[in-house]
């Protein structure tokens, strides 16, 4: 008996950008931005009772006009919510070593609202949602077109 298992590839993370977005363009002039999001988990160490932080740095790729909007609107430290799918790629680094990378290809990126201390005298800053384009058709990785 063949059991059909539903397949789902959906990821959602919230955190802060670790650096300013890096915008590049493919040979076909499609924008692609690379983000890195720090996602923190605070937990209490069972042995010592001390509170500790466990931070995961997640690479994110955003395609199309949304990439340009991310570059305009977001900066290092910006609080973001990212929805997308997990993608895997392989590449050869400068030392000739084969590397594998997991990253999120964004479907939606939301610049989250934050309080008046960061927004200045105007009070809380509004959240802004950026809908991302799917990555380019053809080669699903799009890697050979991205000049980095």
Beta strands, then each sheet from edge to edge (+ up, - down):
strand 1: 11-17
strand 2: 22-25
strand 3: 31-44
strand 4: 51-63
strand 5: 79-92
strand 6: 98-111
strand 7: 128-131
sheet 1: 2+ 3- 1+ 5- 6+ 4+
sheet 2: 2+ 3- 1+ 5- 6+ 7-
end
